[in-house]
Amino acid sequence: MDFDYESDESDDELEPDGDTGRCEDDKRARSFPAFGPGRRIGKKFADTWWGNAWIEAMERTALDPEQLKKGRRYAFAGQVGAITVSPGRISAPVHDGDQYTPHETVVRVGTLAEAEWDRLLDTVAAKAGHIAALLDRDMPHDLVNTADDAGVRLLPSFGDLEPECDCPSWDHPCRHAAALSYQASWLLDRDPFVLLLLRGRGEAELIEELRQRNSRRSIAVADDDALAGTPAVEAYAAPPVPLPEPPRPVSGEPMALAPLLAEHEAAGIDTEALGVLAADAAARARHLLAATSDEVLAPEPDAWQDAVRLAARMPRSRAAKRLGEASGRAAELPRAIKAWEYAGAAGVYVVDAVFSPPKELITRATDALREAGEGDGVPPEVKSWRNRWTIGRDVQVRYGQDGRWYPFRKRSGEWWPAGPPSLDPADALLDLPRD
């Protein structure tokens, strides 16, 4: 199968200026106009998971959170000039608010070796879905995982980004490099080929190399008699094969559950609970038959979570009351059922979980929650304790072990789950339903 590739790289690519001394990297460089001010504060910086992975790689090496905060303000205010991307570096002039002359700022990242590019392109060309995703300006997790399997790391991680700036600051990164890094995530959101250019190859040459690999593969398949198959003309000319006879109707009466339950009720068994258990077993069996291997291997809920799961199927029944009594946590059951309805076992876990996240996560979450409330006038009071952030007096956001943020609201002196989880603390707060 052949693929047609198109590229719009020429629209952004810098033209050579006739200087024969320019290096190949200069010819590959792409320039992007400056982002203007006015992007909404309160949401996460990048819109894609790979854009946020870039930001995380920069923030994890930061020595001073205050420089990151200033960098975010510079990025939002549009104080970063036109950005130039070339293999191994991304650069831009960054203005301080009170200075006319900008600082020349660069963020460097390592390029891939020739052997790494060969392995990466071989694996990408082998899957048409990866090619289609890149052309659609998407970077699926599976593509990055495929690169990892080939021993090639596409996304930068801890320590991979090296900021440089001509300002006198010794911070790593300084506020100018942080602002450039934040805006770079917006470029990556729009076009994952920007990341591939940083790693050493431009879009046009990548597409050409993928086309050549695809052509070689098509020729090899055509020459292989074992894989030649049937020509399409012959396949379409063959008469259709008749369909098999429809299955015969099921004979016999369907199993009636009521009489069986009546027999058990006479023996002193709670037939309502037995009926729910039977329906639950059938539903779980149907789910397992249709589930993927990852879902089948997913860990089972613990005894309390399983009791909540069953009670959620019949919250106002005698059986639910008995489940609460048997667990010894009857008073907590209604709140746990609400958590299950929003997020399943993970939601039930967060109701009780108390642990200490990394310090840098605590700082980022606190800043994001404060910024999310700035649009309402006076920024809200944000207090953090372990994995819980309280905003004002009656709203709380909790961080779960699964990396998601769970909104809570205080009712009658207790914190109740108030909505589905989000991947960003500010999103959990902004999506919180109003009473």
Contacts in CASP RR format, 6 or more apart in sequence:
PFRMAT RR
TARGET T0000
AUTHOR 0000-0000-0000
METHOD contacts of the structure
MODEL  1
MDFDYESDESDDELEPDGDTGRCEDDKRARSFPAFGPGRRIGKKFADTWW
GNAWIEAMERTALDPEQLKKGRRYAFAGQVGAITVSPGRISAPVHDGDQY
TPHETVVRVGTLAEAEWDRLLDTVAAKAGHIAALLDRDMPHDLVNTADDA
GVRLLPSFGDLEPECDCPSWDHPCRHAAALSYQASWLLDRDPFVLLLLRG
RGEAELIEELRQRNSRRSIAVADDDALAGTPAVEAYAAPPVPLPEPPRPV
SGEPMALAPLLAEHEAAGIDTEALGVLAADAAARARHLLAATSDEVLAPE
PDAWQDAVRLAARMPRSRAAKRLGEASGRAAELPRAIKAWEYAGAAGVYV
VDAVFSPPKELITRATDALREAGEGDGVPPEVKSWRNRWTIGRDVQVRYG
QDGRWYPFRKRSGEWWPAGPPSLDPADALLDLPRD
1 128 0 8 1.000
1 214 0 8 1.000
1 218 0 8 1.000
2 214 0 8 1.000
2 215 0 8 1.000
2 218 0 8 1.000
3 128 0 8 1.000
3 131 0 8 1.000
3 210 0 8 1.000
3 211 0 8 1.000
3 214 0 8 1.000
5 131 0 8 1.000
5 135 0 8 1.000
5 207 0 8 1.000
5 210 0 8 1.000
5 211 0 8 1.000
6 135 0 8 1.000
7 203 0 8 1.000
7 204 0 8 1.000
7 207 0 8 1.000
9 30 0 8 1.000
9 193 0 8 1.000
9 202 0 8 1.000
9 203 0 8 1.000
9 204 0 8 1.000
10 204 0 8 1.000
12 30 0 8 1.000
12 31 0 8 1.000
12 32 0 8 1.000
13 28 0 8 1.000
13 29 0 8 1.000
13 30 0 8 1.000
14 26 0 8 1.000
14 27 0 8 1.000
14 29 0 8 1.000
14 30 0 8 1.000
14 31 0 8 1.000
14 84 0 8 1.000
16 22 0 8 1.000
16 26 0 8 1.000
16 27 0 8 1.000
25 86 0 8 1.000
25 87 0 8 1.000
25 88 0 8 1.000
25 200 0 8 1.000
26 86 0 8 1.000
28 86 0 8 1.000
28 87 0 8 1.000
28 197 0 8 1.000
28 200 0 8 1.000
28 201 0 8 1.000
28 202 0 8 1.000
28 205 0 8 1.000
29 84 0 8 1.000
29 85 0 8 1.000
29 86 0 8 1.000
30 84 0 8 1.000
30 85 0 8 1.000
30 86 0 8 1.000
30 194 0 8 1.000
30 197 0 8 1.000
31 82 0 8 1.000
31 83 0 8 1.000
31 84 0 8 1.000
31 85 0 8 1.000
32 82 0 8 1.000
32 83 0 8 1.000
32 84 0 8 1.000
32 85 0 8 1.000
32 187 0 8 1.000
33 82 0 8 1.000
34 78 0 8 1.000
34 80 0 8 1.000
34 81 0 8 1.000
34 82 0 8 1.000
34 83 0 8 1.000
34 92 0 8 1.000
35 75 0 8 1.000
35 78 0 8 1.000
35 80 0 8 1.000
35 183 0 8 1.000
35 186 0 8 1.000
36 78 0 8 1.000
37 76 0 8 1.000
37 77 0 8 1.000
37 78 0 8 1.000
38 76 0 8 1.000
38 78 0 8 1.000
39 76 0 8 1.000
41 76 0 8 1.000
41 371 0 8 1.000
41 372 0 8 1.000
41 374 0 8 1.000
41 375 0 8 1.000
42 368 0 8 1.000
42 371 0 8 1.000
42 372 0 8 1.000
42 373 0 8 1.000
42 374 0 8 1.000
42 426 0 8 1.000
42 430 0 8 1.000
43 372 0 8 1.000
43 424 0 8 1.000
43 426 0 8 1.000
43 427 0 8 1.000
43 430 0 8 1.000
44 52 0 8 1.000
44 368 0 8 1.000
44 423 0 8 1.000
44 424 0 8 1.000
44 426 0 8 1.000
44 427 0 8 1.000
45 52 0 8 1.000
45 55 0 8 1.000
45 72 0 8 1.000
45 75 0 8 1.000
45 182 0 8 1.000
45 185 0 8 1.000
45 186 0 8 1.000
46 52 0 8 1.000
46 54 0 8 1.000
46 55 0 8 1.000
46 185 0 8 1.000
46 186 0 8 1.000
46 188 0 8 1.000
46 189 0 8 1.000
47 189 0 8 1.000
48 139 0 8 1.000
48 188 0 8 1.000
48 189 0 8 1.000
49 141 0 8 1.000
50 139 0 8 1.000
50 144 0 8 1.000
50 155 0 8 1.000
50 188 0 8 1.000
50 192 0 8 1.000
50 195 0 8 1.000
51 185 0 8 1.000
51 188 0 8 1.000
51 189 0 8 1.000
52 185 0 8 1.000
53 155 0 8 1.000
53 156 0 8 1.000
54 155 0 8 1.000
54 156 0 8 1.000
54 181 0 8 1.000
54 184 0 8 1.000
54 185 0 8 1.000
54 188 0 8 1.000
54 195 0 8 1.000
55 181 0 8 1.000
55 182 0 8 1.000
55 185 0 8 1.000
57 155 0 8 1.000
57 156 0 8 1.000
57 157 0 8 1.000
57 158 0 8 1.000
57 159 0 8 1.000
57 160 0 8 1.000
57 161 0 8 1.000
58 107 0 8 1.000
58 161 0 8 1.000
58 163 0 8 1.000
58 173 0 8 1.000
58 178 0 8 1.000
58 181 0 8 1.000
58 182 0 8 1.000
59 68 0 8 1.000
59 360 0 8 1.000
59 364 0 8 1.000
60 158 0 8 1.000
60 159 0 8 1.000
60 360 0 8 1.000
61 158 0 8 1.000
61 159 0 8 1.000
61 161 0 8 1.000
61 172 0 8 1.000
61 173 0 8 1.000
62 68 0 8 1.000
62 172 0 8 1.000
62 173 0 8 1.000
62 178 0 8 1.000
62 360 0 8 1.000
63 171 0 8 1.000
63 172 0 8 1.000
64 171 0 8 1.000
65 360 0 8 1.000
65 363 0 8 1.000
65 367 0 8 1.000
67 169 0 8 1.000
67 171 0 8 1.000
67 173 0 8 1.000
67 174 0 8 1.000
67 175 0 8 1.000
67 178 0 8 1.000
68 173 0 8 1.000
68 175 0 8 1.000
68 178 0 8 1.000
69 367 0 8 1.000
70 175 0 8 1.000
70 178 0 8 1.000
70 179 0 8 1.000
71 175 0 8 1.000
71 176 0 8 1.000
71 178 0 8 1.000
71 179 0 8 1.000
71 182 0 8 1.000
72 178 0 8 1.000
72 179 0 8 1.000
72 182 0 8 1.000
72 367 0 8 1.000
74 80 0 8 1.000
74 94 0 8 1.000
74 95 0 8 1.000
74 175 0 8 1.000
74 176 0 8 1.000
74 178 0 8 1.000
74 179 0 8 1.000
75 178 0 8 1.000
75 179 0 8 1.000
75 182 0 8 1.000
75 183 0 8 1.000
78 183 0 8 1.000
79 94 0 8 1.000
79 95 0 8 1.000
79 96 0 8 1.000
79 97 0 8 1.000
79 179 0 8 1.000
80 92 0 8 1.000
80 93 0 8 1.000
80 94 0 8 1.000
80 95 0 8 1.000
80 179 0 8 1.000
80 180 0 8 1.000
80 183 0 8 1.000
81 92 0 8 1.000
81 93 0 8 1.000
81 94 0 8 1.000
81 95 0 8 1.000
81 102 0 8 1.000
82 92 0 8 1.000
82 93 0 8 1.000
83 90 0 8 1.000
83 91 0 8 1.000
83 92 0 8 1.000
83 180 0 8 1.000
83 183 0 8 1.000
83 184 0 8 1.000
83 187 0 8 1.000
84 90 0 8 1.000
84 91 0 8 1.000
84 92 0 8 1.000
85 187 0 8 1.000
85 194 0 8 1.000
85 197 0 8 1.000
85 198 0 8 1.000
86 197 0 8 1.000
87 111 0 8 1.000
87 197 0 8 1.000
87 198 0 8 1.000
87 199 0 8 1.000
87 200 0 8 1.000
87 201 0 8 1.000
87 202 0 8 1.000
88 108 0 8 1.000
88 109 0 8 1.000
88 110 0 8 1.000
88 111 0 8 1.000
88 198 0 8 1.000
88 199 0 8 1.000
88 200 0 8 1.000
89 106 0 8 1.000
89 107 0 8 1.000
89 108 0 8 1.000
89 109 0 8 1.000
89 198 0 8 1.000
90 106 0 8 1.000
90 107 0 8 1.000
90 109 0 8 1.000
90 180 0 8 1.000
90 184 0 8 1.000
90 198 0 8 1.000
91 104 0 8 1.000
91 105 0 8 1.000
91 106 0 8 1.000
91 107 0 8 1.000
91 180 0 8 1.000
92 105 0 8 1.000
92 180 0 8 1.000
92 183 0 8 1.000
93 102 0 8 1.000
93 103 0 8 1.000
93 104 0 8 1.000
93 105 0 8 1.000
94 102 0 8 1.000
94 103 0 8 1.000
94 105 0 8 1.000
94 165 0 8 1.000
94 176 0 8 1.000
94 177 0 8 1.000
94 179 0 8 1.000
94 180 0 8 1.000
95 102 0 8 1.000
95 103 0 8 1.000
96 102 0 8 1.000
96 103 0 8 1.000
96 176 0 8 1.000
103 165 0 8 1.000
103 166 0 8 1.000
103 167 0 8 1.000
103 176 0 8 1.000
104 165 0 8 1.000
104 166 0 8 1.000
105 163 0 8 1.000
105 164 0 8 1.000
105 165 0 8 1.000
105 166 0 8 1.000
105 176 0 8 1.000
105 177 0 8 1.000
105 179 0 8 1.000
105 180 0 8 1.000
106 163 0 8 1.000
106 164 0 8 1.000
106 165 0 8 1.000
106 177 0 8 1.000
107 161 0 8 1.000
107 162 0 8 1.000
107 163 0 8 1.000
107 164 0 8 1.000
107 173 0 8 1.000
107 177 0 8 1.000
107 180 0 8 1.000
107 181 0 8 1.000
107 184 0 8 1.000
108 161 0 8 1.000
108 162 0 8 1.000
108 163 0 8 1.000
108 164 0 8 1.000
109 156 0 8 1.000
109 160 0 8 1.000
109 161 0 8 1.000
109 162 0 8 1.000
109 198 0 8 1.000
109 199 0 8 1.000
110 160 0 8 1.000
110 198 0 8 1.000
110 199 0 8 1.000
111 198 0 8 1.000
111 199 0 8 1.000
111 200 0 8 1.000
112 120 0 8 1.000
112 152 0 8 1.000
112 199 0 8 1.000
112 200 0 8 1.000
112 201 0 8 1.000
116 151 0 8 1.000
116 152 0 8 1.000
117 200 0 8 1.000
117 201 0 8 1.000
119 150 0 8 1.000
119 151 0 8 1.000
119 152 0 8 1.000
120 147 0 8 1.000
120 150 0 8 1.000
120 152 0 8 1.000
120 154 0 8 1.000
121 206 0 8 1.000
121 209 0 8 1.000
121 210 0 8 1.000
121 213 0 8 1.000
122 150 0 8 1.000
122 213 0 8 1.000
123 130 0 8 1.000
123 146 0 8 1.000
123 147 0 8 1.000
123 149 0 8 1.000
123 150 0 8 1.000
124 130 0 8 1.000
124 131 0 8 1.000
124 134 0 8 1.000
124 143 0 8 1.000
124 146 0 8 1.000
124 147 0 8 1.000
124 210 0 8 1.000
125 131 0 8 1.000
125 210 0 8 1.000
125 213 0 8 1.000
125 214 0 8 1.000
125 217 0 8 1.000
126 217 0 8 1.000
127 146 0 8 1.000
130 140 0 8 1.000
130 142 0 8 1.000
130 143 0 8 1.000
130 146 0 8 1.000
131 210 0 8 1.000
133 139 0 8 1.000
133 140 0 8 1.000
133 143 0 8 1.000
134 143 0 8 1.000
134 192 0 8 1.000
134 193 0 8 1.000
137 190 0 8 1.000
137 191 0 8 1.000
137 192 0 8 1.000
137 193 0 8 1.000
138 192 0 8 1.000
139 192 0 8 1.000
139 195 0 8 1.000
143 154 0 8 1.000
144 154 0 8 1.000
144 155 0 8 1.000
147 153 0 8 1.000
147 154 0 8 1.000
154 195 0 8 1.000
154 196 0 8 1.000
154 199 0 8 1.000
155 195 0 8 1.000
161 173 0 8 1.000
161 181 0 8 1.000
163 172 0 8 1.000
163 173 0 8 1.000
163 174 0 8 1.000
163 177 0 8 1.000
163 178 0 8 1.000
163 180 0 8 1.000
163 181 0 8 1.000
164 177 0 8 1.000
165 173 0 8 1.000
165 174 0 8 1.000
165 176 0 8 1.000
165 177 0 8 1.000
167 174 0 8 1.000
167 176 0 8 1.000
169 175 0 8 1.000
173 181 0 8 1.000
184 194 0 8 1.000
187 194 0 8 1.000
188 194 0 8 1.000
188 195 0 8 1.000
193 202 0 8 1.000
193 203 0 8 1.000
193 206 0 8 1.000
196 202 0 8 1.000
196 203 0 8 1.000
196 206 0 8 1.000
197 203 0 8 1.000
201 209 0 8 1.000
221 227 0 8 1.000
221 228 0 8 1.000
222 228 0 8 1.000
257 275 0 8 1.000
257 278 0 8 1.000
261 271 0 8 1.000
261 274 0 8 1.000
261 275 0 8 1.000
262 271 0 8 1.000
264 271 0 8 1.000
264 274 0 8 1.000
265 271 0 8 1.000
270 318 0 8 1.000
270 319 0 8 1.000
270 322 0 8 1.000
272 314 0 8 1.000
272 317 0 8 1.000
272 318 0 8 1.000
272 319 0 8 1.000
273 317 0 8 1.000
273 318 0 8 1.000
273 319 0 8 1.000
273 322 0 8 1.000
276 310 0 8 1.000
276 313 0 8 1.000
276 314 0 8 1.000
276 317 0 8 1.000
276 319 0 8 1.000
277 310 0 8 1.000
279 313 0 8 1.000
280 310 0 8 1.000
280 313 0 8 1.000
287 295 0 8 1.000
288 296 0 8 1.000
300 306 0 8 1.000
301 309 0 8 1.000
301 345 0 8 1.000
301 348 0 8 1.000
303 327 0 8 1.000
304 327 0 8 1.000
304 329 0 8 1.000
304 336 0 8 1.000
304 348 0 8 1.000
305 340 0 8 1.000
305 344 0 8 1.000
305 345 0 8 1.000
305 348 0 8 1.000
305 349 0 8 1.000
307 323 0 8 1.000
307 324 0 8 1.000
307 326 0 8 1.000
307 327 0 8 1.000
307 333 0 8 1.000
308 333 0 8 1.000
308 336 0 8 1.000
308 337 0 8 1.000
308 339 0 8 1.000
308 340 0 8 1.000
308 348 0 8 1.000
309 340 0 8 1.000
309 344 0 8 1.000
309 345 0 8 1.000
310 319 0 8 1.000
310 320 0 8 1.000
310 323 0 8 1.000
311 319 0 8 1.000
311 320 0 8 1.000
311 323 0 8 1.000
311 324 0 8 1.000
311 333 0 8 1.000
311 336 0 8 1.000
311 337 0 8 1.000
312 337 0 8 1.000
312 340 0 8 1.000
312 341 0 8 1.000
314 320 0 8 1.000
315 334 0 8 1.000
315 337 0 8 1.000
320 333 0 8 1.000
321 330 0 8 1.000
323 333 0 8 1.000
324 330 0 8 1.000
324 333 0 8 1.000
327 333 0 8 1.000
329 336 0 8 1.000
332 351 0 8 1.000
335 351 0 8 1.000
335 414 0 8 1.000
335 416 0 8 1.000
335 417 0 8 1.000
336 348 0 8 1.000
336 351 0 8 1.000
338 416 0 8 1.000
338 417 0 8 1.000
339 347 0 8 1.000
339 348 0 8 1.000
339 350 0 8 1.000
339 351 0 8 1.000
339 417 0 8 1.000
340 347 0 8 1.000
340 348 0 8 1.000
342 406 0 8 1.000
342 417 0 8 1.000
342 419 0 8 1.000
342 420 0 8 1.000
342 421 0 8 1.000
343 350 0 8 1.000
343 404 0 8 1.000
343 406 0 8 1.000
343 417 0 8 1.000
343 420 0 8 1.000
343 421 0 8 1.000
346 400 0 8 1.000
346 401 0 8 1.000
346 402 0 8 1.000
346 404 0 8 1.000
346 421 0 8 1.000
347 406 0 8 1.000
347 417 0 8 1.000
347 421 0 8 1.000
349 400 0 8 1.000
349 401 0 8 1.000
350 398 0 8 1.000
350 400 0 8 1.000
350 406 0 8 1.000
351 417 0 8 1.000
353 387 0 8 1.000
353 398 0 8 1.000
353 400 0 8 1.000
353 401 0 8 1.000
354 386 0 8 1.000
354 387 0 8 1.000
354 388 0 8 1.000
355 386 0 8 1.000
355 387 0 8 1.000
355 401 0 8 1.000
356 386 0 8 1.000
356 387 0 8 1.000
357 386 0 8 1.000
357 387 0 8 1.000
357 399 0 8 1.000
361 399 0 8 1.000
362 384 0 8 1.000
365 384 0 8 1.000
365 389 0 8 1.000
365 397 0 8 1.000
365 399 0 8 1.000
365 405 0 8 1.000
365 425 0 8 1.000
366 382 0 8 1.000
366 384 0 8 1.000
366 389 0 8 1.000
368 424 0 8 1.000
368 425 0 8 1.000
368 426 0 8 1.000
369 380 0 8 1.000
369 382 0 8 1.000
369 389 0 8 1.000
369 391 0 8 1.000
369 397 0 8 1.000
369 425 0 8 1.000
369 426 0 8 1.000
369 429 0 8 1.000
370 379 0 8 1.000
370 380 0 8 1.000
370 382 0 8 1.000
371 379 0 8 1.000
371 426 0 8 1.000
372 425 0 8 1.000
372 426 0 8 1.000
372 429 0 8 1.000
372 430 0 8 1.000
373 379 0 8 1.000
373 380 0 8 1.000
373 429 0 8 1.000
380 391 0 8 1.000
380 392 0 8 1.000
381 391 0 8 1.000
381 392 0 8 1.000
382 389 0 8 1.000
382 390 0 8 1.000
382 391 0 8 1.000
382 392 0 8 1.000
383 389 0 8 1.000
383 390 0 8 1.000
384 390 0 8 1.000
387 398 0 8 1.000
387 399 0 8 1.000
387 400 0 8 1.000
388 396 0 8 1.000
388 397 0 8 1.000
388 398 0 8 1.000
388 399 0 8 1.000
389 396 0 8 1.000
389 397 0 8 1.000
389 398 0 8 1.000
389 399 0 8 1.000
389 425 0 8 1.000
390 396 0 8 1.000
391 397 0 8 1.000
391 429 0 8 1.000
393 410 0 8 1.000
394 409 0 8 1.000
394 410 0 8 1.000
395 407 0 8 1.000
395 408 0 8 1.000
395 409 0 8 1.000
395 410 0 8 1.000
395 418 0 8 1.000
395 429 0 8 1.000
395 432 0 8 1.000
396 407 0 8 1.000
396 408 0 8 1.000
396 409 0 8 1.000
396 410 0 8 1.000
396 415 0 8 1.000
397 405 0 8 1.000
397 406 0 8 1.000
397 407 0 8 1.000
397 408 0 8 1.000
397 425 0 8 1.000
397 428 0 8 1.000
397 429 0 8 1.000
398 405 0 8 1.000
398 406 0 8 1.000
398 408 0 8 1.000
399 405 0 8 1.000
399 406 0 8 1.000
399 425 0 8 1.000
400 406 0 8 1.000
400 421 0 8 1.000
402 421 0 8 1.000
403 423 0 8 1.000
404 421 0 8 1.000
404 422 0 8 1.000
404 423 0 8 1.000
405 421 0 8 1.000
405 422 0 8 1.000
405 423 0 8 1.000
405 424 0 8 1.000
405 425 0 8 1.000
405 427 0 8 1.000
405 428 0 8 1.000
406 417 0 8 1.000
406 419 0 8 1.000
406 421 0 8 1.000
406 428 0 8 1.000
407 417 0 8 1.000
407 418 0 8 1.000
407 419 0 8 1.000
407 421 0 8 1.000
407 422 0 8 1.000
407 428 0 8 1.000
407 429 0 8 1.000
407 431 0 8 1.000
407 432 0 8 1.000
408 415 0 8 1.000
408 416 0 8 1.000
408 417 0 8 1.000
408 418 0 8 1.000
409 415 0 8 1.000
409 416 0 8 1.000
409 418 0 8 1.000
409 432 0 8 1.000
409 435 0 8 1.000
410 416 0 8 1.000
418 432 0 8 1.000
418 433 0 8 1.000
419 431 0 8 1.000
419 432 0 8 1.000
419 433 0 8 1.000
420 431 0 8 1.000
421 428 0 8 1.000
422 428 0 8 1.000
422 431 0 8 1.000
END
